[in-house]
Amino acid sequence: MNMRSSVLAFTIGMVFFGSFSGCAKDHRWRSAMDDGNNAMRSGDYTHAEESFVAARKEAEVLDPQGKRLAETLSQLGEVNRELGRYPRAEALFQEALAIRERVYGAAHAETAASLTDLGELYRLQGLYTQSEALHQRAREIREKVFGPDHSKTAESLNNIAVVYQDQRRFSDAEPVLQRALAIFEKQLGPEHSLTAITRDNLAKMYQAQGQHPRAMPLYQRALTIHEKAFGPNHPIVARNLENLGDTYRAQNQYSQAEALYQRAVSIFRKSIGNDHVDTAEAMSRLGQLYELQGLYSQAEPLFQQAIAIREKQQGAENPQVAGELKNLASLYQSQNKLDQSEDLYKQALAIYEQAVGYDREAYVKTLTSYASLLRRRQRSGEAERLEERAKSVLKRLSLESQSQGKTAADMPLAPVTPVP
């Protein structure tokens, strides 16, 4: 399963503009920015993009290569990231960072904000070494500017821990998350949204280790806080619902999980649209739940829609597409549609083997599932080769987990042998 929505970094576009003068000529820029940020808060990213595009036009006239333009580019980049347009988001974030480094300096809080934007974008693409480096740099700046116990510093700590979680470096992640949570509870209070996000991430870490009783109350509390803070139909709420649904599913409480997944799908469709990658993610989770229950006719269209969305938004060669192809292949295998299943496994493996920053655990699962299909087809030699490759990858992952502070890029895999 792709877990893009499972952990949350602090890059929500909720900013204030007190540092700019109140002269009449910047009124239209300010109004467009306020409108865009209000739309972001409500999860209406399409409207937010329109407002930020309008604000950018005003900023380019009023403040070319200045503070207003940097702020506008940052918010426009965030919208594009939320809509899954990663190359576009990166270009906007890089432009904003360049302006802020020139205007404010390399060690300013605004520069740290741009570093954070880029760090989260790279994390979402599995580029963990780059992501961690940017978040660590942002943390260092914030500690110097605000102090080690400030909420801004805690934001960076949370973001670093999320990068660790994505790499299953749980022993690294937990103390960093606990420190961030303690700062937020002291500085902002236990019911603040940022406190809730950190608590949610801590729950995700417990869940990934099979500690579901520890995870569930943390998820439930985070969900309650976010519903109160953002309303019941915000994407952040939908992501909480997905995580809580995963916990119910892991404990075989399928009806509870189904209701949560269905609600998440509905929220995403209404707030960010039918063609967003988060909508695809929620559909995929619901499809996997149906497959577990043998409800194949209900699962199939969900997987097909998820594939179509990801191919449209992320490109046909994206590792996330490979994950969805694997899901559909598994479904067909369960129905004894072995020709269709094998074609999809081959497509998924071909994508993984050409990709950078893919989820190697997902790759291992695809290798193993395809090997089981080959054994059913009496092709044991091919199956053994895939199983050996899976063992090699798992061994490498185990070595990495034992090497604290090292990422996948520090200990690269041997070249992947293409599957025939």
BELKALIN-V862723 format. One record per residue. N is the residue number from 0. RES is the residue in one letter. OMEGA is omega in radians with two decimals (* if undefined). NEAR is the number of other C-alpha atoms within 10 Angstrom. Layout:
<<N:RES:OMEGA:NEAR> <N:RES:OMEGA:NEAR>>
This chain:
<<0:M:3.01:16> <1:N:-3.05:16> <2:M:-3.10:14> <3:R:-3.04:17> <4:S:-2.93:18> <5:S:3.14:20> <6:V:-3.01:24> <7:L:3.03:20> <8:A:-3.07:24> <9:F:3.09:19> <10:T:-3.07:18> <11:I:-3.02:16> <12:G:3.12:18> <13:M:-3.00:12> <14:V:3.13:11> <15:F:-2.96:11> <16:F:-3.08:12> <17:G:-3.06:7> <18:S:-3.11:8> <19:F:-3.11:11> <20:S:-3.11:10> <21:G:-3.11:11> <22:C:-3.02:7> <23:A:-3.01:8> <24:K:3.12:11> <25:D:-3.09:18> <26:H:-3.10:13> <27:R:3.08:14> <28:W:-3.12:24> <29:R:-3.13:20> <30:S:3.13:14> <31:A:3.11:21> <32:M:3.10:27> <33:D:-3.14:20> <34:D:3.13:17> <35:G:3.14:29> <36:N:3.05:25> <37:N:3.11:18> <38:A:3.08:19> <39:M:-3.14:24> <40:R:-3.12:19> <41:S:3.14:17> <42:G:-3.14:24> <43:D:-3.00:20> <44:Y:3.11:24> <45:T:3.11:17> <46:H:3.12:18> <47:A:3.14:25> <48:E:3.13:22> <49:E:-3.13:17> <50:S:-3.13:23> <51:F:3.04:26> <52:V:3.09:19> <53:A:3.13:18> <54:A:3.14:27> <55:R:3.12:25> <56:K:3.12:14> <57:E:-3.10:22> <58:A:3.14:24> <59:E:3.08:16> <60:V:-3.04:12> <61:L:-2.90:15> <62:D:-3.09:14> <63:P:-3.13:15> <64:Q:-3.13:18> <65:G:-2.99:17> <66:K:-3.14:19> <67:R:-3.12:25> <68:L:3.13:25> <69:A:3.13:28> <70:E:-3.14:26> <71:T:3.13:27> <72:L:3.13:27> <73:S:-3.13:26> <74:Q:3.10:31> <75:L:3.06:28> <76:G:3.13:30> <77:E:3.09:29> <78:V:-3.13:26> <79:N:3.06:20> <80:R:3.13:21> <81:E:3.12:21> <82:L:3.08:20> <83:G:-3.14:20> <84:R:-2.95:17> <85:Y:3.12:20> <86:P:3.11:14> <87:R:3.12:14> <88:A:-3.13:25> <89:E:-3.14:20> <90:A:3.14:14> <91:L:3.13:21> <92:F:3.13:28> <93:Q:3.12:19> <94:E:3.11:18> <95:A:3.13:29> <96:L:-3.13:25> <97:A:3.12:16> <98:I:-3.08:22> <99:R:3.10:26> <100:E:3.14:16> <101:R:-3.05:12> <102:V:-3.04:16> <103:Y:-3.03:14> <104:G:-3.03:13> <105:A:-3.05:15> <106:A:-3.11:17> <107:H:-3.14:17> <108:A:3.11:21> <109:E:3.06:23> <110:T:3.09:25> <111:A:3.12:26> <112:A:3.10:26> <113:S:3.06:26> <114:L:3.11:24> <115:T:3.11:28> <116:D:-3.13:30> <117:L:3.14:27> <118:G:3.12:28> <119:E:3.11:28> <120:L:3.13:26> <121:Y:3.09:21> <122:R:-3.11:22> <123:L:3.13:19> <124:Q:3.12:18> <125:G:-3.13:21> <126:L:-2.90:20> <127:Y:3.13:23> <128:T:3.11:18> <129:Q:-3.12:16> <130:S:-3.12:24> <131:E:-3.13:23> <132:A:3.14:14> <133:L:3.12:23> <134:H:3.08:27> <135:Q:3.10:19> <136:R:3.10:17> <137:A:3.12:30> <138:R:-3.13:27> <139:E:3.12:17> <140:I:-3.09:22> <141:R:3.08:27> <142:E:3.13:17> <143:K:-3.09:13> <144:V:-3.00:15> <145:F:-3.06:13> <146:G:-3.05:13> <147:P:-3.08:15> <148:D:3.12:17> <149:H:-3.13:18> <150:S:3.10:23> <151:K:3.06:24> <152:T:3.11:23> <153:A:3.08:29> <154:E:3.13:28> <155:S:3.08:28> <156:L:3.09:26> <157:N:-3.09:32> <158:N:3.09:32> <159:I:3.14:29> <160:A:3.11:30> <161:V:3.09:30> <162:V:3.10:28> <163:Y:-3.14:22> <164:Q:-3.13:21> <165:D:3.12:20> <166:Q:-3.12:20> <167:R:3.06:17> <168:R:-2.97:22> <169:F:3.12:20> <170:S:3.04:13> <171:D:-3.02:17> <172:A:-2.96:24> <173:E:-3.14:20> <174:P:3.12:13> <175:V:3.08:21> <176:L:-3.13:24> <177:Q:3.11:18> <178:R:3.12:15> <179:A:-3.13:27> <180:L:3.13:27> <181:A:3.12:18> <182:I:-3.12:21> <183:F:-3.13:27> <184:E:3.14:16> <185:K:-3.02:13> <186:Q:-3.03:15> <187:L:-3.13:15> <188:G:-3.05:15> <189:P:-3.09:16> <190:E:-3.13:17> <191:H:-3.11:16> <192:S:-3.13:20> <193:L:3.02:26> <194:T:-3.13:25> <195:A:3.13:25> <196:I:3.12:26> <197:T:3.08:31> <198:R:3.11:25> <199:D:3.12:28> <200:N:3.07:29> <201:L:3.09:27> <202:A:3.14:27> <203:K:3.12:27> <204:M:3.10:29> <205:Y:-3.13:19> <206:Q:-3.12:20> <207:A:3.11:14> <208:Q:3.11:11> <209:G:-3.13:14> <210:Q:-3.01:14> <211:H:3.10:20> <212:P:3.09:13> <213:R:-3.08:15> <214:A:-2.95:24> <215:M:-3.12:22> <216:P:3.09:15> <217:L:3.08:21> <218:Y:-3.08:25> <219:Q:3.13:17> <220:R:3.11:15> <221:A:3.13:28> <222:L:3.13:25> <223:T:-3.13:16> <224:I:-3.11:20> <225:H:3.06:23> <226:E:3.12:17> <227:K:-3.06:13> <228:A:-3.00:15> <229:F:-3.03:16> <230:G:-3.01:16> <231:P:-3.01:16> <232:N:-3.14:18> <233:H:3.11:23> <234:P:3.12:28> <235:I:3.09:25> <236:V:3.14:24> <237:A:3.12:29> <238:R:3.03:26> <239:N:3.14:27> <240:L:3.10:26> <241:E:-3.11:28> <242:N:3.11:28> <243:L:3.08:29> <244:G:3.10:28> <245:D:-3.13:27> <246:T:3.08:25> <247:Y:-3.13:19> <248:R:-3.13:19> <249:A:3.13:13> <250:Q:3.08:13> <251:N:3.07:14> <252:Q:-2.91:13> <253:Y:-3.11:18> <254:S:3.09:12> <255:Q:3.13:15> <256:A:-3.12:25> <257:E:-3.12:21> <258:A:-3.14:13> <259:L:3.11:23> <260:Y:-3.13:27> <261:Q:3.12:18> <262:R:3.11:18> <263:A:3.11:28> <264:V:-3.12:26> <265:S:-3.14:18> <266:I:-3.13:23> <267:F:-3.13:28> <268:R:-3.09:18> <269:K:-3.00:15> <270:S:-3.07:20> <271:I:2.96:21> <272:G:-3.12:18> <273:N:-3.04:16> <274:D:3.14:19> <275:H:-3.12:22> <276:V:3.08:28> <277:D:3.03:27> <278:T:3.10:26> <279:A:3.14:25> <280:E:3.14:30> <281:A:3.08:28> <282:M:-3.12:25> <283:S:3.12:29> <284:R:3.10:28> <285:L:3.10:26> <286:G:3.11:27> <287:Q:3.08:25> <288:L:3.11:24> <289:Y:3.13:20> <290:E:3.11:20> <291:L:-3.10:14> <292:Q:-3.14:11> <293:G:-3.12:14> <294:L:-2.96:14> <295:Y:-3.12:18> <296:S:3.08:12> <297:Q:-3.11:15> <298:A:-2.99:24> <299:E:-3.12:20> <300:P:3.11:15> <301:L:3.09:23> <302:F:-3.14:26> <303:Q:3.10:18> <304:Q:-3.14:18> <305:A:3.10:30> <306:I:-3.10:24> <307:A:-3.13:19> <308:I:-3.08:21> <309:R:3.09:26> <310:E:-3.13:18> <311:K:-3.02:14> <312:Q:-3.00:16> <313:Q:-3.13:19> <314:G:-3.03:13> <315:A:-3.10:15> <316:E:-3.12:17> <317:N:3.13:20> <318:P:3.09:29> <319:Q:3.06:29> <320:V:3.11:25> <321:A:3.11:29> <322:G:3.12:26> <323:E:3.07:27> <324:L:3.10:26> <325:K:3.12:29> <326:N:-3.14:29> <327:L:3.09:28> <328:A:3.12:29> <329:S:3.11:24> <330:L:3.13:26> <331:Y:3.10:19> <332:Q:3.10:20> <333:S:-3.13:15> <334:Q:-3.13:12> <335:N:3.04:13> <336:K:-2.89:13> <337:L:3.11:18> <338:D:3.13:12> <339:Q:-3.14:14> <340:S:-3.10:23> <341:E:3.11:21> <342:D:-3.12:12> <343:L:3.08:22> <344:Y:3.13:25> <345:K:3.11:20> <346:Q:-3.12:16> <347:A:-3.12:26> <348:L:3.11:23> <349:A:3.11:17> <350:I:-3.14:22> <351:Y:-3.02:25> <352:E:3.08:16> <353:Q:-2.99:13> <354:A:3.03:13> <355:V:3.08:13> <356:G:3.14:17> <357:Y:3.12:20> <358:D:-3.06:20> <359:R:3.04:18> <360:E:3.08:15> <361:A:3.09:18> <362:Y:3.12:22> <363:V:3.13:20> <364:K:3.12:15> <365:T:3.08:26> <366:L:-3.09:25> <367:T:-3.13:20> <368:S:3.12:20> <369:Y:3.11:26> <370:A:3.13:24> <371:S:3.08:19> <372:L:-3.13:23> <373:L:3.10:19> <374:R:3.07:14> <375:R:-3.14:14> <376:R:3.09:11> <377:Q:3.12:11> <378:R:-2.98:13> <379:S:3.14:15> <380:G:3.10:11> <381:E:3.14:15> <382:A:-3.13:22> <383:E:3.12:16> <384:R:3.11:14> <385:L:-3.13:24> <386:E:3.08:18> <387:E:3.10:13> <388:R:3.11:18> <389:A:3.13:21> <390:K:3.13:15> <391:S:3.14:15> <392:V:3.13:19> <393:L:3.11:15> <394:K:-3.13:12> <395:R:3.10:17> <396:L:3.12:20> <397:S:3.10:11> <398:L:3.13:12> <399:E:-3.11:20> <400:S:3.11:19> <401:Q:-3.11:10> <402:S:-3.05:13> <403:Q:3.09:11> <404:G:3.13:11> <405:K:-3.13:13> <406:T:3.13:20> <407:A:-3.11:18> <408:A:3.10:12> <409:D:-3.10:11> <410:M:-3.00:13> <411:P:3.05:10> <412:L:2.96:13> <413:A:-3.12:9> <414:P:3.14:7> <415:V:3.05:11> <416:T:-3.12:9> <417:P:3.12:11> <418:V:-3.13:13> <419:P:*:7>>
